[in-house]
Amino acid sequence: MNNDVIKVSTVNTEVYERLRHQISTGEIPPGQKITIREIASKFGVSTMPVREGIRRLQAEGLLHFERRSVVVRKLSLEEVKQIFAIRYRLETLALEWAIQNITKNDIQDLAKILEEMNRKNISYIEWQQLNRKFHTSIYQYSNSKSLQKLIINIWDSVTPYMCIYSSTISSYKASQLEHLSILKLIEEKNLEELFKVLDQHLNQTREAIISALKK
């Protein structure tokens, strides 16, 4: 049975979300060409909702047209560097606003996410999804929907690369140690050290992506 076939009433939204998910997880990797008919056949829908989904993803900067083909946008090395610089600025601001609002119960909830990430035989997609959940859960405590939206948008532009190029066991272990440090520093409300760990955390991911793109 083809699990990709969509059988829901909100076809346009479902096609958009399914296609967006496959791009963001790297299932459809950066630089790959896709066709409207191919996606329509895969999802078991007409071409109309696919065209609408592609228009939305193009507006978000995830797809672009190239010689009559639809292509998943591929970032340059300079763009990757810029995105991580932007991430640092946005996420330090979110931490600054959030840290005073996070309670002991919130710390426990964040710790549970990290416990899930330590599961044996966890897939890289699951791990990346939980990684995103951990960070975005922290930023929600900033109580700024506008800031959260900016962070999510910038995450979305680089998430495919994180899934493809930062998925080794060693990178998981190093990231988890940093996650634990982040949680401890949040509990201590030590903003200065927290910024240093975040910078190290982002640099590690950025360098793994850049190194892979240079090959």
PyMOL CGO cylinders between C-alpha atoms (Angstrom):
from pymol import cmd
from pymol.cgo import CYLINDER

trace = [
    CYLINDER, 0.00, 0.00, 0.00, 1.26, 3.47, -0.87, 0.3, 1, 1, 1, 1, 1, 1,
    CYLINDER, 1.26, 3.47, -0.87, 1.33, 5.46, 2.40, 0.3, 1, 1, 1, 1, 1, 1,
    CYLINDER, 1.33, 5.46, 2.40, 1.93, 8.68, 0.46, 0.3, 1, 1, 1, 1, 1, 1,
    CYLINDER, 1.93, 8.68, 0.46, -1.61, 8.69, -1.02, 0.3, 1, 1, 1, 1, 1, 1,
    CYLINDER, -1.61, 8.69, -1.02, -3.64, 11.48, 0.60, 0.3, 1, 1, 1, 1, 1, 1,
    CYLINDER, -3.64, 11.48, 0.60, -7.27, 10.80, 1.56, 0.3, 1, 1, 1, 1, 1, 1,
    CYLINDER, -7.27, 10.80, 1.56, -8.34, 13.95, 3.38, 0.3, 1, 1, 1, 1, 1, 1,
    CYLINDER, -8.34, 13.95, 3.38, -10.69, 16.80, 2.49, 0.3, 1, 1, 1, 1, 1, 1,
    CYLINDER, -10.69, 16.80, 2.49, -8.13, 19.60, 2.89, 0.3, 1, 1, 1, 1, 1, 1,
    CYLINDER, -8.13, 19.60, 2.89, -6.07, 18.40, -0.04, 0.3, 1, 1, 1, 1, 1, 1,
    CYLINDER, -6.07, 18.40, -0.04, -4.33, 21.70, -0.80, 0.3, 1, 1, 1, 1, 1, 1,
    CYLINDER, -4.33, 21.70, -0.80, -3.07, 22.10, 2.75, 0.3, 1, 1, 1, 1, 1, 1,
    CYLINDER, -3.07, 22.10, 2.75, -2.09, 18.46, 3.08, 0.3, 1, 1, 1, 1, 1, 1,
    CYLINDER, -2.09, 18.46, 3.08, -0.12, 18.47, -0.18, 0.3, 1, 1, 1, 1, 1, 1,
    CYLINDER, -0.12, 18.47, -0.18, 1.68, 21.66, 0.87, 0.3, 1, 1, 1, 1, 1, 1,
    CYLINDER, 1.68, 21.66, 0.87, 2.54, 20.29, 4.33, 0.3, 1, 1, 1, 1, 1, 1,
    CYLINDER, 2.54, 20.29, 4.33, 3.62, 16.89, 3.02, 0.3, 1, 1, 1, 1, 1, 1,
    CYLINDER, 3.62, 16.89, 3.02, 5.84, 18.42, 0.35, 0.3, 1, 1, 1, 1, 1, 1,
    CYLINDER, 5.84, 18.42, 0.35, 7.25, 20.94, 2.81, 0.3, 1, 1, 1, 1, 1, 1,
    CYLINDER, 7.25, 20.94, 2.81, 8.07, 18.16, 5.28, 0.3, 1, 1, 1, 1, 1, 1,
    CYLINDER, 8.07, 18.16, 5.28, 9.89, 16.12, 2.65, 0.3, 1, 1, 1, 1, 1, 1,
    CYLINDER, 9.89, 16.12, 2.65, 11.96, 19.15, 1.67, 0.3, 1, 1, 1, 1, 1, 1,
    CYLINDER, 11.96, 19.15, 1.67, 12.72, 20.17, 5.26, 0.3, 1, 1, 1, 1, 1, 1,
    CYLINDER, 12.72, 20.17, 5.26, 13.86, 16.67, 6.26, 0.3, 1, 1, 1, 1, 1, 1,
    CYLINDER, 13.86, 16.67, 6.26, 16.07, 16.30, 3.21, 0.3, 1, 1, 1, 1, 1, 1,
    CYLINDER, 16.07, 16.30, 3.21, 13.94, 13.48, 1.78, 0.3, 1, 1, 1, 1, 1, 1,
    CYLINDER, 13.94, 13.48, 1.78, 13.80, 15.70, -1.30, 0.3, 1, 1, 1, 1, 1, 1,
    CYLINDER, 13.80, 15.70, -1.30, 17.33, 17.15, -1.07, 0.3, 1, 1, 1, 1, 1, 1,
    CYLINDER, 17.33, 17.15, -1.07, 18.53, 20.65, -2.01, 0.3, 1, 1, 1, 1, 1, 1,
    CYLINDER, 18.53, 20.65, -2.01, 19.21, 20.96, -5.73, 0.3, 1, 1, 1, 1, 1, 1,
    CYLINDER, 19.21, 20.96, -5.73, 16.84, 18.18, -6.76, 0.3, 1, 1, 1, 1, 1, 1,
    CYLINDER, 16.84, 18.18, -6.76, 14.39, 18.82, -9.58, 0.3, 1, 1, 1, 1, 1, 1,
    CYLINDER, 14.39, 18.82, -9.58, 10.77, 17.84, -9.09, 0.3, 1, 1, 1, 1, 1, 1,
    CYLINDER, 10.77, 17.84, -9.09, 7.82, 17.78, -11.47, 0.3, 1, 1, 1, 1, 1, 1,
    CYLINDER, 7.82, 17.78, -11.47, 4.21, 18.60, -10.74, 0.3, 1, 1, 1, 1, 1, 1,
    CYLINDER, 4.21, 18.60, -10.74, 2.99, 15.37, -12.32, 0.3, 1, 1, 1, 1, 1, 1,
    CYLINDER, 2.99, 15.37, -12.32, 5.49, 13.30, -10.36, 0.3, 1, 1, 1, 1, 1, 1,
    CYLINDER, 5.49, 13.30, -10.36, 4.34, 14.76, -7.03, 0.3, 1, 1, 1, 1, 1, 1,
    CYLINDER, 4.34, 14.76, -7.03, 0.66, 14.48, -8.01, 0.3, 1, 1, 1, 1, 1, 1,
    CYLINDER, 0.66, 14.48, -8.01, 1.13, 10.81, -8.86, 0.3, 1, 1, 1, 1, 1, 1,
    CYLINDER, 1.13, 10.81, -8.86, 3.05, 10.11, -5.65, 0.3, 1, 1, 1, 1, 1, 1,
    CYLINDER, 3.05, 10.11, -5.65, 0.41, 11.72, -3.44, 0.3, 1, 1, 1, 1, 1, 1,
    CYLINDER, 0.41, 11.72, -3.44, -2.53, 10.41, -5.46, 0.3, 1, 1, 1, 1, 1, 1,
    CYLINDER, -2.53, 10.41, -5.46, -4.01, 13.84, -6.18, 0.3, 1, 1, 1, 1, 1, 1,
    CYLINDER, -4.01, 13.84, -6.18, -4.64, 16.08, -9.18, 0.3, 1, 1, 1, 1, 1, 1,
    CYLINDER, -4.64, 16.08, -9.18, -2.04, 18.59, -10.35, 0.3, 1, 1, 1, 1, 1, 1,
    CYLINDER, -2.04, 18.59, -10.35, -4.01, 21.59, -9.06, 0.3, 1, 1, 1, 1, 1, 1,
    CYLINDER, -4.01, 21.59, -9.06, -3.21, 21.23, -5.31, 0.3, 1, 1, 1, 1, 1, 1,
    CYLINDER, -3.21, 21.23, -5.31, 0.39, 20.44, -6.21, 0.3, 1, 1, 1, 1, 1, 1,
    CYLINDER, 0.39, 20.44, -6.21, 0.66, 23.68, -8.19, 0.3, 1, 1, 1, 1, 1, 1,
    CYLINDER, 0.66, 23.68, -8.19, -0.78, 25.58, -5.22, 0.3, 1, 1, 1, 1, 1, 1,
    CYLINDER, -0.78, 25.58, -5.22, 1.65, 23.89, -2.82, 0.3, 1, 1, 1, 1, 1, 1,
    CYLINDER, 1.65, 23.89, -2.82, 4.59, 24.70, -5.08, 0.3, 1, 1, 1, 1, 1, 1,
    CYLINDER, 4.59, 24.70, -5.08, 3.50, 28.34, -5.31, 0.3, 1, 1, 1, 1, 1, 1,
    CYLINDER, 3.50, 28.34, -5.31, 3.45, 28.59, -1.51, 0.3, 1, 1, 1, 1, 1, 1,
    CYLINDER, 3.45, 28.59, -1.51, 6.84, 26.91, -1.15, 0.3, 1, 1, 1, 1, 1, 1,
    CYLINDER, 6.84, 26.91, -1.15, 8.28, 29.18, -3.83, 0.3, 1, 1, 1, 1, 1, 1,
    CYLINDER, 8.28, 29.18, -3.83, 7.00, 32.22, -1.91, 0.3, 1, 1, 1, 1, 1, 1,
    CYLINDER, 7.00, 32.22, -1.91, 8.75, 30.86, 1.20, 0.3, 1, 1, 1, 1, 1, 1,
    CYLINDER, 8.75, 30.86, 1.20, 12.01, 30.52, -0.72, 0.3, 1, 1, 1, 1, 1, 1,
    CYLINDER, 12.01, 30.52, -0.72, 12.19, 26.71, -0.51, 0.3, 1, 1, 1, 1, 1, 1,
    CYLINDER, 12.19, 26.71, -0.51, 11.61, 26.15, -4.25, 0.3, 1, 1, 1, 1, 1, 1,
    CYLINDER, 11.61, 26.15, -4.25, 12.48, 28.07, -7.40, 0.3, 1, 1, 1, 1, 1, 1,
    CYLINDER, 12.48, 28.07, -7.40, 12.00, 27.66, -11.14, 0.3, 1, 1, 1, 1, 1, 1,
    CYLINDER, 12.00, 27.66, -11.14, 15.01, 26.82, -13.25, 0.3, 1, 1, 1, 1, 1, 1,
    CYLINDER, 15.01, 26.82, -13.25, 14.74, 26.19, -17.00, 0.3, 1, 1, 1, 1, 1, 1,
    CYLINDER, 14.74, 26.19, -17.00, 11.07, 25.21, -16.76, 0.3, 1, 1, 1, 1, 1, 1,
    CYLINDER, 11.07, 25.21, -16.76, 11.79, 22.84, -13.87, 0.3, 1, 1, 1, 1, 1, 1,
    CYLINDER, 11.79, 22.84, -13.87, 10.96, 23.23, -10.19, 0.3, 1, 1, 1, 1, 1, 1,
    CYLINDER, 10.96, 23.23, -10.19, 14.10, 22.90, -8.07, 0.3, 1, 1, 1, 1, 1, 1,
    CYLINDER, 14.10, 22.90, -8.07, 14.60, 22.65, -4.31, 0.3, 1, 1, 1, 1, 1, 1,
    CYLINDER, 14.60, 22.65, -4.31, 16.62, 25.70, -3.38, 0.3, 1, 1, 1, 1, 1, 1,
    CYLINDER, 16.62, 25.70, -3.38, 20.30, 25.02, -2.68, 0.3, 1, 1, 1, 1, 1, 1,
    CYLINDER, 20.30, 25.02, -2.68, 22.19, 27.36, -0.37, 0.3, 1, 1, 1, 1, 1, 1,
    CYLINDER, 22.19, 27.36, -0.37, 25.67, 28.67, -1.11, 0.3, 1, 1, 1, 1, 1, 1,
    CYLINDER, 25.67, 28.67, -1.11, 28.44, 28.49, 1.50, 0.3, 1, 1, 1, 1, 1, 1,
    CYLINDER, 28.44, 28.49, 1.50, 28.07, 32.22, 2.15, 0.3, 1, 1, 1, 1, 1, 1,
    CYLINDER, 28.07, 32.22, 2.15, 24.32, 31.87, 2.66, 0.3, 1, 1, 1, 1, 1, 1,
    CYLINDER, 24.32, 31.87, 2.66, 24.87, 29.07, 5.19, 0.3, 1, 1, 1, 1, 1, 1,
    CYLINDER, 24.87, 29.07, 5.19, 27.30, 31.29, 7.12, 0.3, 1, 1, 1, 1, 1, 1,
    CYLINDER, 27.30, 31.29, 7.12, 24.83, 34.18, 7.05, 0.3, 1, 1, 1, 1, 1, 1,
    CYLINDER, 24.83, 34.18, 7.05, 21.92, 32.01, 8.21, 0.3, 1, 1, 1, 1, 1, 1,
    CYLINDER, 21.92, 32.01, 8.21, 23.81, 30.77, 11.24, 0.3, 1, 1, 1, 1, 1, 1,
    CYLINDER, 23.81, 30.77, 11.24, 24.91, 34.32, 12.09, 0.3, 1, 1, 1, 1, 1, 1,
    CYLINDER, 24.91, 34.32, 12.09, 21.25, 35.38, 11.92, 0.3, 1, 1, 1, 1, 1, 1,
    CYLINDER, 21.25, 35.38, 11.92, 20.24, 32.37, 14.02, 0.3, 1, 1, 1, 1, 1, 1,
    CYLINDER, 20.24, 32.37, 14.02, 22.67, 33.37, 16.74, 0.3, 1, 1, 1, 1, 1, 1,
    CYLINDER, 22.67, 33.37, 16.74, 21.34, 36.93, 16.90, 0.3, 1, 1, 1, 1, 1, 1,
    CYLINDER, 21.34, 36.93, 16.90, 17.70, 35.85, 16.97, 0.3, 1, 1, 1, 1, 1, 1,
    CYLINDER, 17.70, 35.85, 16.97, 18.17, 32.97, 19.40, 0.3, 1, 1, 1, 1, 1, 1,
    CYLINDER, 18.17, 32.97, 19.40, 20.23, 34.94, 21.90, 0.3, 1, 1, 1, 1, 1, 1,
    CYLINDER, 20.23, 34.94, 21.90, 17.46, 37.54, 21.94, 0.3, 1, 1, 1, 1, 1, 1,
    CYLINDER, 17.46, 37.54, 21.94, 14.88, 34.79, 22.47, 0.3, 1, 1, 1, 1, 1, 1,
    CYLINDER, 14.88, 34.79, 22.47, 16.95, 33.33, 25.33, 0.3, 1, 1, 1, 1, 1, 1,
    CYLINDER, 16.95, 33.33, 25.33, 17.29, 36.75, 26.93, 0.3, 1, 1, 1, 1, 1, 1,
    CYLINDER, 17.29, 36.75, 26.93, 13.53, 37.21, 26.90, 0.3, 1, 1, 1, 1, 1, 1,
    CYLINDER, 13.53, 37.21, 26.90, 12.70, 33.61, 27.84, 0.3, 1, 1, 1, 1, 1, 1,
    CYLINDER, 12.70, 33.61, 27.84, 15.09, 32.95, 30.69, 0.3, 1, 1, 1, 1, 1, 1,
    CYLINDER, 15.09, 32.95, 30.69, 13.15, 34.97, 33.25, 0.3, 1, 1, 1, 1, 1, 1,
    CYLINDER, 13.15, 34.97, 33.25, 9.89, 33.16, 32.42, 0.3, 1, 1, 1, 1, 1, 1,
    CYLINDER, 9.89, 33.16, 32.42, 11.06, 29.55, 32.59, 0.3, 1, 1, 1, 1, 1, 1,
    CYLINDER, 11.06, 29.55, 32.59, 9.94, 27.71, 35.74, 0.3, 1, 1, 1, 1, 1, 1,
    CYLINDER, 9.94, 27.71, 35.74, 11.18, 24.50, 37.38, 0.3, 1, 1, 1, 1, 1, 1,
    CYLINDER, 11.18, 24.50, 37.38, 8.28, 22.62, 35.77, 0.3, 1, 1, 1, 1, 1, 1,
    CYLINDER, 8.28, 22.62, 35.77, 9.34, 23.97, 32.39, 0.3, 1, 1, 1, 1, 1, 1,
    CYLINDER, 9.34, 23.97, 32.39, 12.89, 22.74, 33.03, 0.3, 1, 1, 1, 1, 1, 1,
    CYLINDER, 12.89, 22.74, 33.03, 11.48, 19.28, 33.73, 0.3, 1, 1, 1, 1, 1, 1,
    CYLINDER, 11.48, 19.28, 33.73, 9.50, 19.34, 30.47, 0.3, 1, 1, 1, 1, 1, 1,
    CYLINDER, 9.50, 19.34, 30.47, 12.63, 20.30, 28.52, 0.3, 1, 1, 1, 1, 1, 1,
    CYLINDER, 12.63, 20.30, 28.52, 14.60, 17.54, 30.26, 0.3, 1, 1, 1, 1, 1, 1,
    CYLINDER, 14.60, 17.54, 30.26, 12.01, 14.99, 29.09, 0.3, 1, 1, 1, 1, 1, 1,
    CYLINDER, 12.01, 14.99, 29.09, 12.65, 16.01, 25.48, 0.3, 1, 1, 1, 1, 1, 1,
    CYLINDER, 12.65, 16.01, 25.48, 16.37, 15.36, 25.98, 0.3, 1, 1, 1, 1, 1, 1,
    CYLINDER, 16.37, 15.36, 25.98, 15.55, 11.96, 27.48, 0.3, 1, 1, 1, 1, 1, 1,
    CYLINDER, 15.55, 11.96, 27.48, 13.58, 11.09, 24.34, 0.3, 1, 1, 1, 1, 1, 1,
    CYLINDER, 13.58, 11.09, 24.34, 16.59, 12.07, 22.24, 0.3, 1, 1, 1, 1, 1, 1,
    CYLINDER, 16.59, 12.07, 22.24, 18.70, 9.50, 24.11, 0.3, 1, 1, 1, 1, 1, 1,
    CYLINDER, 18.70, 9.50, 24.11, 16.53, 6.58, 22.99, 0.3, 1, 1, 1, 1, 1, 1,
    CYLINDER, 16.53, 6.58, 22.99, 18.45, 3.68, 21.49, 0.3, 1, 1, 1, 1, 1, 1,
    CYLINDER, 18.45, 3.68, 21.49, 18.13, 3.24, 17.73, 0.3, 1, 1, 1, 1, 1, 1,
    CYLINDER, 18.13, 3.24, 17.73, 16.45, 6.63, 17.29, 0.3, 1, 1, 1, 1, 1, 1,
    CYLINDER, 16.45, 6.63, 17.29, 16.38, 7.68, 13.63, 0.3, 1, 1, 1, 1, 1, 1,
    CYLINDER, 16.38, 7.68, 13.63, 18.18, 10.82, 12.52, 0.3, 1, 1, 1, 1, 1, 1,
    CYLINDER, 18.18, 10.82, 12.52, 14.87, 12.36, 11.43, 0.3, 1, 1, 1, 1, 1, 1,
    CYLINDER, 14.87, 12.36, 11.43, 13.30, 11.72, 14.85, 0.3, 1, 1, 1, 1, 1, 1,
    CYLINDER, 13.30, 11.72, 14.85, 16.40, 13.11, 16.55, 0.3, 1, 1, 1, 1, 1, 1,
    CYLINDER, 16.40, 13.11, 16.55, 16.34, 16.28, 14.45, 0.3, 1, 1, 1, 1, 1, 1,
    CYLINDER, 16.34, 16.28, 14.45, 12.63, 16.74, 15.11, 0.3, 1, 1, 1, 1, 1, 1,
    CYLINDER, 12.63, 16.74, 15.11, 13.20, 16.47, 18.87, 0.3, 1, 1, 1, 1, 1, 1,
    CYLINDER, 13.20, 16.47, 18.87, 16.22, 18.76, 18.59, 0.3, 1, 1, 1, 1, 1, 1,
    CYLINDER, 16.22, 18.76, 18.59, 14.00, 21.36, 16.96, 0.3, 1, 1, 1, 1, 1, 1,
    CYLINDER, 14.00, 21.36, 16.96, 11.31, 20.80, 19.59, 0.3, 1, 1, 1, 1, 1, 1,
    CYLINDER, 11.31, 20.80, 19.59, 13.83, 21.35, 22.40, 0.3, 1, 1, 1, 1, 1, 1,
    CYLINDER, 13.83, 21.35, 22.40, 15.08, 24.66, 21.04, 0.3, 1, 1, 1, 1, 1, 1,
    CYLINDER, 15.08, 24.66, 21.04, 11.73, 26.05, 19.89, 0.3, 1, 1, 1, 1, 1, 1,
    CYLINDER, 11.73, 26.05, 19.89, 10.13, 25.06, 23.21, 0.3, 1, 1, 1, 1, 1, 1,
    CYLINDER, 10.13, 25.06, 23.21, 12.70, 27.24, 24.97, 0.3, 1, 1, 1, 1, 1, 1,
    CYLINDER, 12.70, 27.24, 24.97, 12.05, 30.16, 22.64, 0.3, 1, 1, 1, 1, 1, 1,
    CYLINDER, 12.05, 30.16, 22.64, 8.30, 29.97, 23.22, 0.3, 1, 1, 1, 1, 1, 1,
    CYLINDER, 8.30, 29.97, 23.22, 8.93, 31.27, 26.73, 0.3, 1, 1, 1, 1, 1, 1,
    CYLINDER, 8.93, 31.27, 26.73, 10.07, 34.56, 25.19, 0.3, 1, 1, 1, 1, 1, 1,
    CYLINDER, 10.07, 34.56, 25.19, 6.34, 35.25, 24.80, 0.3, 1, 1, 1, 1, 1, 1,
    CYLINDER, 6.34, 35.25, 24.80, 6.97, 36.83, 21.41, 0.3, 1, 1, 1, 1, 1, 1,
    CYLINDER, 6.97, 36.83, 21.41, 5.16, 35.23, 18.50, 0.3, 1, 1, 1, 1, 1, 1,
    CYLINDER, 5.16, 35.23, 18.50, 6.91, 37.57, 16.06, 0.3, 1, 1, 1, 1, 1, 1,
    CYLINDER, 6.91, 37.57, 16.06, 10.35, 36.49, 17.25, 0.3, 1, 1, 1, 1, 1, 1,
    CYLINDER, 10.35, 36.49, 17.25, 9.36, 32.82, 17.24, 0.3, 1, 1, 1, 1, 1, 1,
    CYLINDER, 9.36, 32.82, 17.24, 8.13, 33.12, 13.65, 0.3, 1, 1, 1, 1, 1, 1,
    CYLINDER, 8.13, 33.12, 13.65, 11.43, 34.65, 12.53, 0.3, 1, 1, 1, 1, 1, 1,
    CYLINDER, 11.43, 34.65, 12.53, 13.38, 31.86, 14.22, 0.3, 1, 1, 1, 1, 1, 1,
    CYLINDER, 13.38, 31.86, 14.22, 11.23, 29.15, 12.66, 0.3, 1, 1, 1, 1, 1, 1,
    CYLINDER, 11.23, 29.15, 12.66, 11.59, 30.70, 9.20, 0.3, 1, 1, 1, 1, 1, 1,
    CYLINDER, 11.59, 30.70, 9.20, 15.38, 30.83, 9.45, 0.3, 1, 1, 1, 1, 1, 1,
    CYLINDER, 15.38, 30.83, 9.45, 15.48, 27.27, 10.85, 0.3, 1, 1, 1, 1, 1, 1,
    CYLINDER, 15.48, 27.27, 10.85, 13.39, 26.04, 7.91, 0.3, 1, 1, 1, 1, 1, 1,
    CYLINDER, 13.39, 26.04, 7.91, 15.91, 27.35, 5.39, 0.3, 1, 1, 1, 1, 1, 1,
    CYLINDER, 15.91, 27.35, 5.39, 18.76, 25.29, 6.85, 0.3, 1, 1, 1, 1, 1, 1,
    CYLINDER, 18.76, 25.29, 6.85, 16.97, 22.25, 8.34, 0.3, 1, 1, 1, 1, 1, 1,
    CYLINDER, 16.97, 22.25, 8.34, 17.46, 20.04, 5.22, 0.3, 1, 1, 1, 1, 1, 1,
    CYLINDER, 17.46, 20.04, 5.22, 21.21, 20.51, 5.56, 0.3, 1, 1, 1, 1, 1, 1,
    CYLINDER, 21.21, 20.51, 5.56, 21.10, 19.70, 9.27, 0.3, 1, 1, 1, 1, 1, 1,
    CYLINDER, 21.10, 19.70, 9.27, 19.26, 16.46, 8.52, 0.3, 1, 1, 1, 1, 1, 1,
    CYLINDER, 19.26, 16.46, 8.52, 21.59, 15.44, 5.69, 0.3, 1, 1, 1, 1, 1, 1,
    CYLINDER, 21.59, 15.44, 5.69, 24.99, 16.54, 6.99, 0.3, 1, 1, 1, 1, 1, 1,
    CYLINDER, 24.99, 16.54, 6.99, 24.71, 16.56, 10.81, 0.3, 1, 1, 1, 1, 1, 1,
    CYLINDER, 24.71, 16.56, 10.81, 23.40, 13.07, 11.44, 0.3, 1, 1, 1, 1, 1, 1,
    CYLINDER, 23.40, 13.07, 11.44, 26.37, 11.08, 12.81, 0.3, 1, 1, 1, 1, 1, 1,
    CYLINDER, 26.37, 11.08, 12.81, 26.37, 9.40, 16.22, 0.3, 1, 1, 1, 1, 1, 1,
    CYLINDER, 26.37, 9.40, 16.22, 29.34, 11.51, 17.31, 0.3, 1, 1, 1, 1, 1, 1,
    CYLINDER, 29.34, 11.51, 17.31, 27.54, 14.74, 16.41, 0.3, 1, 1, 1, 1, 1, 1,
    CYLINDER, 27.54, 14.74, 16.41, 24.48, 13.55, 18.39, 0.3, 1, 1, 1, 1, 1, 1,
    CYLINDER, 24.48, 13.55, 18.39, 26.59, 12.94, 21.50, 0.3, 1, 1, 1, 1, 1, 1,
    CYLINDER, 26.59, 12.94, 21.50, 28.37, 16.29, 21.28, 0.3, 1, 1, 1, 1, 1, 1,
    CYLINDER, 28.37, 16.29, 21.28, 25.07, 18.11, 20.71, 0.3, 1, 1, 1, 1, 1, 1,
    CYLINDER, 25.07, 18.11, 20.71, 23.44, 16.33, 23.65, 0.3, 1, 1, 1, 1, 1, 1,
    CYLINDER, 23.44, 16.33, 23.65, 26.21, 17.44, 25.99, 0.3, 1, 1, 1, 1, 1, 1,
    CYLINDER, 26.21, 17.44, 25.99, 25.64, 21.00, 24.82, 0.3, 1, 1, 1, 1, 1, 1,
    CYLINDER, 25.64, 21.00, 24.82, 21.88, 20.60, 25.27, 0.3, 1, 1, 1, 1, 1, 1,
    CYLINDER, 21.88, 20.60, 25.27, 22.45, 19.53, 28.88, 0.3, 1, 1, 1, 1, 1, 1,
    CYLINDER, 22.45, 19.53, 28.88, 24.71, 22.54, 29.42, 0.3, 1, 1, 1, 1, 1, 1,
    CYLINDER, 24.71, 22.54, 29.42, 22.06, 24.84, 27.90, 0.3, 1, 1, 1, 1, 1, 1,
    CYLINDER, 22.06, 24.84, 27.90, 19.40, 23.43, 30.22, 0.3, 1, 1, 1, 1, 1, 1,
    CYLINDER, 19.40, 23.43, 30.22, 21.64, 23.76, 33.30, 0.3, 1, 1, 1, 1, 1, 1,
    CYLINDER, 21.64, 23.76, 33.30, 22.56, 27.34, 32.45, 0.3, 1, 1, 1, 1, 1, 1,
    CYLINDER, 22.56, 27.34, 32.45, 18.91, 28.24, 31.88, 0.3, 1, 1, 1, 1, 1, 1,
    CYLINDER, 18.91, 28.24, 31.88, 18.09, 26.84, 35.31, 0.3, 1, 1, 1, 1, 1, 1,
    CYLINDER, 18.09, 26.84, 35.31, 20.94, 28.91, 36.79, 0.3, 1, 1, 1, 1, 1, 1,
    CYLINDER, 20.94, 28.91, 36.79, 19.83, 31.91, 34.72, 0.3, 1, 1, 1, 1, 1, 1,
    CYLINDER, 19.83, 31.91, 34.72, 23.44, 32.35, 33.59, 0.3, 1, 1, 1, 1, 1, 1,
    CYLINDER, 23.44, 32.35, 33.59, 22.87, 34.27, 30.37, 0.3, 1, 1, 1, 1, 1, 1,
    CYLINDER, 22.87, 34.27, 30.37, 26.52, 35.07, 29.65, 0.3, 1, 1, 1, 1, 1, 1,
    CYLINDER, 26.52, 35.07, 29.65, 27.65, 31.42, 29.66, 0.3, 1, 1, 1, 1, 1, 1,
    CYLINDER, 27.65, 31.42, 29.66, 24.46, 30.39, 27.90, 0.3, 1, 1, 1, 1, 1, 1,
    CYLINDER, 24.46, 30.39, 27.90, 25.33, 32.61, 24.94, 0.3, 1, 1, 1, 1, 1, 1,
    CYLINDER, 25.33, 32.61, 24.94, 28.80, 31.02, 24.76, 0.3, 1, 1, 1, 1, 1, 1,
    CYLINDER, 28.80, 31.02, 24.76, 27.38, 27.48, 24.67, 0.3, 1, 1, 1, 1, 1, 1,
    CYLINDER, 27.38, 27.48, 24.67, 24.79, 28.46, 22.05, 0.3, 1, 1, 1, 1, 1, 1,
    CYLINDER, 24.79, 28.46, 22.05, 27.55, 29.96, 19.90, 0.3, 1, 1, 1, 1, 1, 1,
    CYLINDER, 27.55, 29.96, 19.90, 29.56, 26.73, 20.18, 0.3, 1, 1, 1, 1, 1, 1,
    CYLINDER, 29.56, 26.73, 20.18, 26.43, 24.68, 19.47, 0.3, 1, 1, 1, 1, 1, 1,
    CYLINDER, 26.43, 24.68, 19.47, 25.61, 26.59, 16.29, 0.3, 1, 1, 1, 1, 1, 1,
    CYLINDER, 25.61, 26.59, 16.29, 29.22, 26.69, 15.12, 0.3, 1, 1, 1, 1, 1, 1,
    CYLINDER, 29.22, 26.69, 15.12, 29.48, 22.91, 15.33, 0.3, 1, 1, 1, 1, 1, 1,
    CYLINDER, 29.48, 22.91, 15.33, 26.45, 22.41, 13.10, 0.3, 1, 1, 1, 1, 1, 1,
    CYLINDER, 26.45, 22.41, 13.10, 27.48, 25.17, 10.70, 0.3, 1, 1, 1, 1, 1, 1,
    CYLINDER, 27.48, 25.17, 10.70, 30.97, 23.76, 10.23, 0.3, 1, 1, 1, 1, 1, 1,
    CYLINDER, 30.97, 23.76, 10.23, 29.63, 20.23, 9.63, 0.3, 1, 1, 1, 1, 1, 1,
    CYLINDER, 29.63, 20.23, 9.63, 27.38, 21.57, 6.86, 0.3, 1, 1, 1, 1, 1, 1,
    CYLINDER, 27.38, 21.57, 6.86, 30.07, 23.77, 5.30, 0.3, 1, 1, 1, 1, 1, 1,
    CYLINDER, 30.07, 23.77, 5.30, 32.60, 20.93, 5.35, 0.3, 1, 1, 1, 1, 1, 1,
    CYLINDER, 32.60, 20.93, 5.35, 30.15, 18.62, 3.58, 0.3, 1, 1, 1, 1, 1, 1,
    CYLINDER, 30.15, 18.62, 3.58, 29.18, 21.24, 0.98, 0.3, 1, 1, 1, 1, 1, 1,
    CYLINDER, 29.18, 21.24, 0.98, 32.83, 21.82, 0.08, 0.3, 1, 1, 1, 1, 1, 1,
    CYLINDER, 32.83, 21.82, 0.08, 33.31, 18.18, -0.93, 0.3, 1, 1, 1, 1, 1, 1,
]
cmd.load_cgo(trace, "trace")
